[in-house]
């Protein structure tokens, strides 16, 4: 089927190829152009190794939570609970360490396991109770916010946070590279291998592409969708832990803003190198676009509200490019 414009006129093969190239690589071209412009305008502050390392370090948590969200989106669902969940996990891990005197590794394992459980609950509600994932995860996220306030009484947990926990996020244990960057690389690398290089990953993509066909092929669609939610939940938990370590406190709403960042990155990623398909490498590029945009705005002293405008505009552009890519692939 040939691609047509809204007025009914068919696009020529050359125009269609150009449009397809734009849909696939506009995000990468935009990222490189943005870096070039910022480097030209601020040659001393922007294009430095320390600044680029700082950008990656600041973006690492967004990459982790967006990477987990990518798995949920690949299987055809949306997880709106991730930001609220990450905030709860930050409060909980801090409380377990400070108030309950649990060893740091034990507290971390408990919180990540809770993240998997929350993802499992989301998956069960969506697949078994047949509740729309937007409604289900938004409802679960609201409940998690209430639990975070109940656990902390709305007061940040600050006093008594051990230095060893702070160094989890602030330390540089390997070749002077910030720990968060190393953890992010390990998580995204693991997710990429899972999706792109394993039989389970093929099932994940098949469920997202056509659930009915996947079910006819013998794939347990509900199990795969639940797995997607569990991975999303575990990545949200890890993000909350690392954020609490970075801030030195557990705060009830500390990670809420990661929800919009993650969705913008995931949809930007779907318009990167593929025709509207969600994938981990694309999400990585999406986060970089947002992170370098924020970094440039900060360097040039832009007011805080400009970041919200930038992020909202990026989300709209991302969804538009993803839709264009899917339209081209289906034509």
N, C-alpha and C positions, 0 to 999 in steps of 0.2 A: 504494500500500500504506500503510495507516494505521500510525502508530507505536503500539506497545503497551508497557506496563510489564512488568516481570519476572513479575508475577502473572497476566498475560494480559489485564488491563483496558486498554482503549484510552484514549488521552489525548484530551480534547476539543480542538477546533481552537484555543480560547483558550489552553489549557494548552500546547499544542504551539508556538503562536506565542511565548508567554512564555519557554518553554524555549529556543526558537531565538534569541530576542533575548539571553538570558543567555549562551548558548554563543558568540555572535558578539561581544558587547561586554563580557563580564565582565572581560577582561584590561584594557581601557581604563578601565572603572569602578574596578577594583582599583588601577590605577596612579594615577589621580586621587585616590582615597581615601587611598592611602598617602602621597602628597605632602601632602595636606591635614592628615593626622594628624601627620606629622613637622613641618610648618610650625607647627601649633598647639602642639606640645610643645617645639619649639625655634625660636621666632620670630626670634631674633637670628642663629643660625648656619645654619639650613637654607634658608629661602626668600630667598636672596640671589643676585644675578647671578653673583657670583664662585663660589659653591658650585655653581650649576647648570652654569656653564662647566666647573668642575672635574669634575663628574659626566660630562659629555659627553666631556671630554678623556680621563678614565680609562676610559670605556666604548668609546672609538673603535676600539681594536684588537679588542675582542671583537665589535664590529659588523662590522668588515671580515672577520674569519675566519668569523663566523656568516653573513654575506652570501654568501660563497663556498659554504659548506656548504648554504645554501638551494638553490642551483642543483643540487647533487648529489641532494638530497632530492626536489626537484621532479620529476626524471626517474626517481624511484622507487628510488634507491639510498642507502646510508649510507656516509659517509667517516669512519672512525675514526682515520685517520692524521694528521689536520690538526694536532693539538696537538704530536705528536712531530715532524712535518715543520717546523712553525714554529720549534721549538727548534733543529733542525738548521740551518735557514736563518739563524737569528740567529748561531749559532756560525760558520757558513761565511762570511757577509758580513763579520763582524768579522775573521776570519782572512785573507780575501782583501785587506782594506784594510790590516791591520797587518803580517801576515807576508809577503804577496806584493806589497805596495806598489801595488796596483791603484788607479786613480782611483775615487772613490766611485760615480759614475754607472755605470762599467763593472761594478764589483762587484755593484751592485744589479740591473743587467740580467741578469747571469749567474745570480744567485740566483733571480730571478723566472722565468727560463727553466727553471731546474732544477725549480722548483715546478710548472711546466706539464708537464715531463717526468714527474715523479712522478705527477701526475694522469693522464697518458696511460698510464703503466704500470698504475696502478690500474684504469683503464677497460678496458685490454686483458685483464687478468686476469679481470675480471668478465664482460665481454661475449664474449670469444673462448674463454677457458678455462672459462667457466661456473662460476667459483668465487663463492660467496655473498659479497656486498660486505662484510658484517661481518667474515668470516674473512679475506678478501683484504686489506682496508685495515688491519685489526689486525695482520696479519702484516707488511705493508709498513711500518707505523708502528714495529713492534718492530725491524725491520732498520734503519730510519732512526735510531732511538735508538742502536743499536750503532755506526753510522757516525759519529754525533755524538761519541760517546766516543772512537772511534778517531782522529778528526781532532784533537780537543782534548786527548786523554789524560785527559779528565775534569777538566781544570783550566780555569776561566773565563779567557777572553781579555780582559784588562783593559788592560794597559800599552800605550801608544802609540795608543789610539783617538783620532783627530783631532777637534778641536772642531767642524769642519764637519759631521761625521757625527752628532755629538750634537745639533746644532741642527736636523737633519732632523726629529726628533721633539719636541725641547724648544723650538724656535724659534716665533716668531709673525711670519711674513713678510707677512701680508695683514690689514690693518685690526686688528691686535692679537689676531687669533683664533689659538689654538693650531694649529700645522700639522696635527696629527693629526686635528682636527675637520674641517679643510678636505679632507684626503685621504680621510677616511671618507665625507664627503658626496659627493665625486666618485665614489668607488667604488660606494656604494649607489645613487646616482643613475644611474650607468651600468648597473648590474645591473637596476634597475627598468625603465629604458628598454628594455634588451635583452629582458627577459621579457614586459613588458606592451605594448610598442609596436612590435615588429618581427615580421616573418614567421618568423624563426628562433625567437623567443620563443614563438610559437604552436605551433611544432613541439615545443619543449621541454615545453610544458604538455600537448600531445597525447600525447607519449611517457609522461609521468608519469600521465596520466589513464587511458590504455588502450593499452599497447604493441602488442597484437595489432591493434587497429583502426588505430593509427598506421602500422603496417607495411603493412596492406592499403591504406592511403591513399597509399602510396609514400614514406613517410618512412624514412630510414635510421636505424633505432632505435639501433643500436650506435654510430653516429657521434654521435648526440645524447647518449647516455649518456657516451661518452668525453669529449665537450665539457664536460658537467657536472662530471666529475671534474677536468678540466684547469682550469676556472675555480676550483673549490674549492682545487686545489693552488696556483694563482697567488695567491689571497687569503691562503692560509696562509703563503706565502713573504713577501708584503708585511707581514703581521702580524709575522713573525719579524724582519724587517729593522727595522721601527719599534720593536719591543720592545727589540732590541739597542741601538738608538739612544737609547731612553729610559733604559735601565739603564746604558749606557756600557760594556757588556761582552757577550760571547757566552757563554752558559751552557747546558749540555747539557739541562737540564730546565726552562728558564725559562718556556716556553709550554705545558707539558703540561696545566696546569689549564684552559686555554682550551677543551679538548674538551668538558667537561661544561657550561661556560657556553654554548658555541655550540649544543649540542643542546637545552638548556633553552630558549634564546631562540627557536630555530627551531620547536619544538613549541608554545611559547606563541604564537608568531606565527601558527601555523596555526589557532589558536582566536580570532584577532583579525579581525573584520569579514567573515570568510568561514567557510563551514561545513567546517572541517577541511582547508582547502587551504593548502599552503605557499606563501608569497609574501614578497617582499623587505620591503615596508612592515610586514608583521606581525612579521618578524624584528627590525626596528628597534624596534618597540614592546616586544617581548620582552626585548631587551637593556636598554632603559630601565627596565623593571620590576626586573630583577636589579640594575642599577647603582644605582638610587635606594634599593633595599632595602639594599644593602651600605653606601651612604653614610649612611643613617639609622642603621644599626647602629653604624657607626664614630663618628658624632656622639654617640650615647648611651653610648659606651664599652662596647658588648657584646663579650664575649670572642671570640677568633678562631674558635673552633669553631662559634659560632652562624652564621657565614657558610656553612659547609658544610651545616649543618642546613637553613638557609634555601634554599640552592641545590638541595639534594636534594628538599626538599618542593615547590619550584617546578617541578622537572622532573616529578614525579608528577602535580601538579595540571595542568600543561601537557598531558601526554599524555591525561589524563582529559577535559579540555575539548576536545581535538582529536578524541578518539573520540566524544564526545557530538555534536560538530558534524557529523561524518561520518554518524553514525547518523540525525540529523535530516534531513540532505540526502538520504539514501537512502530515507527513509520516505515 
